[in-house]
């Protein structure tokens, strides 16, 4: 009986550890998405909500939390879909994308400065 209780406790502990790790991963992913969305907005990308009155075409089909480039009418258009929290689409052109890259590099340098050379 003791072995059975011990095994059951071990199995439950493993499942609990897995659940905690998965929750942590989801939290990190959402935090990264929020950070990216802040940079996109600061770079001039336009946020378009996908509400019921005017749904964005293909929002559900777009890869979530990834900046994608497409060509439309001979111009490059960058899109970033967030089907989770805001259910929106960020849209920008080459100018906004260049500014996003600049801001992202600045943030990476600032983050590096926090940890220093030894991290």
VOGU-3710 file (C-alpha; in Angstrom, 3 decimals, decimal comma):
1> xxxxxxxxxx> 0,000/0,000/0,000  2,827/2,415/0,881  4,530/1,802/-2,471  1,303/2,522/-4,291  0,781/5,811/-2,405  4,417/6,756/-3,001  4,134/6,048/-6,744  0,889/7,981/-6,999  2,447/10,935/-5,159  5,427/10,854/-7,523
11> xxxxxxxxxx> 3,174/10,792/-10,607  1,115/13,704/-9,289  4,298/15,643/-8,523  5,578/15,138/-12,061  2,249/16,284/-13,544  2,246/19,336/-11,295  5,808/20,212/-12,343  4,883/19,877/-16,026  1,817/22,099/-15,546  3,904/24,767/-13,797
21> xxxxxxxxxx> 6,539/24,707/-16,569  3,914/24,998/-19,317  2,261/27,908/-17,528  5,641/29,609/-17,248  6,295/29,153/-20,967  2,906/30,635/-21,859  3,571/33,614/-19,587  6,967/34,223/-21,205  5,491/34,007/-24,701  2,766/36,528/-23,854
31> xxxxxxxxxx> 5,335/38,849/-22,280  7,462/38,688/-25,442  4,392/39,381/-27,591  3,484/42,401/-25,448  7,026/43,745/-25,796  6,942/43,262/-29,579  3,567/44,992/-29,810  4,919/47,974/-27,863  7,827/48,264/-30,292  5,529/47,945/-33,314
41> xxxxxxxxxx> 3,266/50,719/-32,018  6,260/52,949/-31,245  7,617/52,330/-34,758  4,390/53,572/-36,335  2,611/50,316/-37,135  -1,173/50,742/-37,181  -3,230/48,453/-34,946  -6,411/47,216/-36,565  -8,839/45,420/-34,257  -10,534/42,333/-35,633
51> xxxxxxxxxx> -14,009/42,908/-34,247  -17,202/41,213/-35,339  -18,345/44,194/-37,426  -15,270/44,208/-39,664  -13,130/41,066/-39,268  -9,601/41,169/-40,655  -9,272/38,796/-43,593  -7,264/35,751/-42,682  -6,401/36,818/-39,113  -7,084/33,306/-37,841
61> xxxxxxxxxx> -5,044/31,825/-40,691  -2,012/34,061/-40,074  0,828/32,760/-37,917  0,322/34,292/-34,457  2,945/36,544/-32,884  5,178/36,617/-35,985  6,084/39,561/-38,164  5,350/38,598/-41,770  6,092/40,438/-45,004  3,861/40,420/-48,065
71> xxxxxxxxxx> 3,805/42,320/-51,328  0,623/44,246/-52,089  0,297/46,503/-55,141  4,073/46,476/-55,617  4,793/47,565/-52,028  6,029/45,493/-49,108  3,516/45,338/-46,245  4,456/43,951/-42,833  1,803/42,371/-40,630  1,814/41,023/-37,079
81> xxxxxxxxxx> -1,228/39,062/-35,875  -2,265/38,846/-32,218  -5,290/36,548/-32,087  -4,980/36,238/-28,305  -5,116/39,298/-26,077  -6,097/42,134/-28,413  -7,449/40,096/-31,358  -5,813/42,585/-33,675  -3,438/43,008/-36,568  -0,503/45,432/-36,722
91> xxxxxxxxxx> 0,193/46,740/-40,235  3,111/48,809/-41,490  5,332/49,477/-44,470  9,071/49,558/-45,086  9,529/52,813/-43,153  7,804/51,413/-40,053  9,713/48,144/-40,332  13,058/49,975/-40,437  12,069/51,955/-37,344  10,955/48,736/-35,606
101> xxxxxxxxxx> 14,359/47,138/-36,333  16,144/50,224/-34,958  14,046/50,251/-31,775  14,509/46,515/-31,303  18,291/46,856/-31,601  18,226/49,703/-29,073  16,232/47,580/-26,633  18,624/44,644/-27,047  21,605/46,913/-26,355  19,855/48,356/-23,301
111> xxxxxxxxx> 19,038/44,858/-22,022  22,632/43,767/-22,595  23,848/46,726/-20,541  21,742/45,563/-17,606  23,451/42,166/-17,472  26,949/43,300/-18,381  29,640/41,273/-20,076  29,676/38,371/-17,661  26,148/37,107/-18,083
//
